[in-house]
Amino acid sequence: MTVAVIPARFGSSRLEGKPLARIAGKPMIQRVYEQACQSSIITQTIVATDDERIVNAVNSFGGEAVMTSDKCRSGTDRVAETADILGLGPDELIINIQGDQPVFNPLVIKELVSPFGSDPDLVMSTLAYKIVDEREITDPKDVKVTFDNDGFAMYFSRAQIPCPRDPDPSADFYKHLGFYAYTKGFLDTLVSLPSGRCEQIEKLEQLRVLEFGYKIKVIVTVHDSPEIDLPGDIRRIEAGLLKGDLNP
């Protein structure tokens, strides 16, 4: 059983009510949910929120949603609470899909979970995309990741990483995409840990994993997944949908 949980919070400092923002006629949370349901390996998709407005919106399009505590410190904690509500066992695989990526390719979910089949000790994986838009290299809105020769994350940052001392046209940079897979057992461990120092500084919860000595497998995908942070992002994605450049 592979369960996809989409954490969705109504409050946002940059775009209030973001999950319900309409993108080409549909609430964003509906588009994320529908993309998840297209994955061949997901057995259940559920939205985790602390706001009745989001629950009602999900119910209105026939989706499944649960109410979680308004005390959750992050989306990861909301996913963990949902796993408890569902009564999932420690070996179950859980997919965390960020609720602000409405046009992701469902094929990335299969890529995300693929390493678990060959590595019985793996507890967590995520996705990265080789940056082609130079703006994203230095834009703090786009999180960057660097990884070792075995494909495990070394660091995540809002800054440019690595940062060449000298001009290096051969350098590649990778954007982190907001998808995670973990075993339920490790997810319980993760949410029991205190926030890490780098996590607090960068405001990136995945850094907690690295700060406490755990590993995250990074899978590089050829499928980008633009996210919604600002009203301008909505217009950009709607234009992409209209031109057929993005998944519907």
WOJODA-V250126 format. One record per residue. N is the residue number from 1. PHI is phi in whole degrees, -180 to 180 (NA if undefined). Layout:
# WOJODA-V250126
n->N phi->PHI
n->N phi->PHI
This chain:
# WOJODA-V250126
n->1 phi->NA
n->2 phi->-121
n->3 phi->-105
n->4 phi->-102
n->5 phi->-117
n->6 phi->-111
n->7 phi->-71
n->8 phi->-140
n->9 phi->-113
n->10 phi->-70
n->11 phi->-73
n->12 phi->-153
n->13 phi->-68
n->14 phi->-103
n->15 phi->-154
n->16 phi->-60
n->17 phi->68
n->18 phi->-53
n->19 phi->-59
n->20 phi->-99
n->21 phi->-60
n->22 phi->-87
n->23 phi->-124
n->24 phi->50
n->25 phi->92
n->26 phi->-124
n->27 phi->-60
n->28 phi->-58
n->29 phi->-62
n->30 phi->-68
n->31 phi->-65
n->32 phi->-63
n->33 phi->-60
n->34 phi->-67
n->35 phi->-66
n->36 phi->-63
n->37 phi->-67
n->38 phi->-81
n->39 phi->-72
n->40 phi->-75
n->41 phi->-105
n->42 phi->-84
n->43 phi->-94
n->44 phi->-153
n->45 phi->-120
n->46 phi->-145
n->47 phi->-93
n->48 phi->-113
n->49 phi->-145
n->50 phi->-123
n->51 phi->-131
n->52 phi->-62
n->53 phi->-63
n->54 phi->-73
n->55 phi->-57
n->56 phi->-63
n->57 phi->-65
n->58 phi->-65
n->59 phi->-61
n->60 phi->-67
n->61 phi->-101
n->62 phi->85
n->63 phi->-89
n->64 phi->-115
n->65 phi->-141
n->66 phi->-130
n->67 phi->-89
n->68 phi->-117
n->69 phi->-64
n->70 phi->-83
n->71 phi->-96
n->72 phi->-61
n->73 phi->-81
n->74 phi->-157
n->75 phi->-63
n->76 phi->-61
n->77 phi->-64
n->78 phi->-67
n->79 phi->-66
n->80 phi->-64
n->81 phi->-65
n->82 phi->-64
n->83 phi->-60
n->84 phi->-67
n->85 phi->-60
n->86 phi->-80
n->87 phi->69
n->88 phi->-73
n->89 phi->-83
n->90 phi->-63
n->91 phi->-95
n->92 phi->-68
n->93 phi->-96
n->94 phi->-120
n->95 phi->-106
n->96 phi->-103
n->97 phi->-112
n->98 phi->-64
n->99 phi->-78
n->100 phi->-115
n->101 phi->-123
n->102 phi->-80
n->103 phi->-129
n->104 phi->-70
n->105 phi->-80
n->106 phi->-58
n->107 phi->-64
n->108 phi->-67
n->109 phi->-66
n->110 phi->-64
n->111 phi->-63
n->112 phi->-61
n->113 phi->-92
n->114 phi->-56
n->115 phi->-65
n->116 phi->-66
n->117 phi->-72
n->118 phi->-109
n->119 phi->-128
n->120 phi->-67
n->121 phi->-94
n->122 phi->-68
n->123 phi->-119
n->124 phi->-158
n->125 phi->-139
n->126 phi->-152
n->127 phi->-120
n->128 phi->-138
n->129 phi->-133
n->130 phi->-66
n->131 phi->-69
n->132 phi->-113
n->133 phi->-95
n->134 phi->-57
n->135 phi->-58
n->136 phi->-70
n->137 phi->-63
n->138 phi->-112
n->139 phi->-73
n->140 phi->-65
n->141 phi->-68
n->142 phi->-100
n->143 phi->-78
n->144 phi->-104
n->145 phi->-138
n->146 phi->-126
n->147 phi->-139
n->148 phi->-84
n->149 phi->-67
n->150 phi->-97
n->151 phi->84
n->152 phi->-100
n->153 phi->-62
n->154 phi->-98
n->155 phi->-167
n->156 phi->-120
n->157 phi->-155
n->158 phi->-81
n->159 phi->-89
n->160 phi->-70
n->161 phi->-139
n->162 phi->-68
n->163 phi->-110
n->164 phi->-60
n->165 phi->-69
n->166 phi->-118
n->167 phi->-54
n->168 phi->-141
n->169 phi->-66
n->170 phi->-89
n->171 phi->-70
n->172 phi->-107
n->173 phi->-129
n->174 phi->-124
n->175 phi->-92
n->176 phi->-81
n->177 phi->-101
n->178 phi->-80
n->179 phi->-128
n->180 phi->-135
n->181 phi->-126
n->182 phi->-147
n->183 phi->-76
n->184 phi->-60
n->185 phi->-60
n->186 phi->-72
n->187 phi->-59
n->188 phi->-62
n->189 phi->-65
n->190 phi->-60
n->191 phi->-75
n->192 phi->-84
n->193 phi->-82
n->194 phi->-72
n->195 phi->-64
n->196 phi->-84
n->197 phi->-65
n->198 phi->-66
n->199 phi->-57
n->200 phi->-68
n->201 phi->-71
n->202 phi->-84
n->203 phi->59
n->204 phi->-131
n->205 phi->-68
n->206 phi->-66
n->207 phi->-67
n->208 phi->-59
n->209 phi->-60
n->210 phi->-70
n->211 phi->-65
n->212 phi->-103
n->213 phi->87
n->214 phi->-96
n->215 phi->-110
n->216 phi->-124
n->217 phi->-77
n->218 phi->-108
n->219 phi->-106
n->220 phi->-86
n->221 phi->-112
n->222 phi->-90
n->223 phi->-102
n->224 phi->-75
n->225 phi->-142
n->226 phi->-62
n->227 phi->-110
n->228 phi->-104
n->229 phi->-121
n->230 phi->-132
n->231 phi->-54
n->232 phi->-64
n->233 phi->-66
n->234 phi->-64
n->235 phi->-63
n->236 phi->-66
n->237 phi->-72
n->238 phi->-62
n->239 phi->-64
n->240 phi->-66
n->241 phi->-65
n->242 phi->-64
n->243 phi->-82
n->244 phi->83
n->245 phi->-81
n->246 phi->-122
n->247 phi->-63
n->248 phi->-73
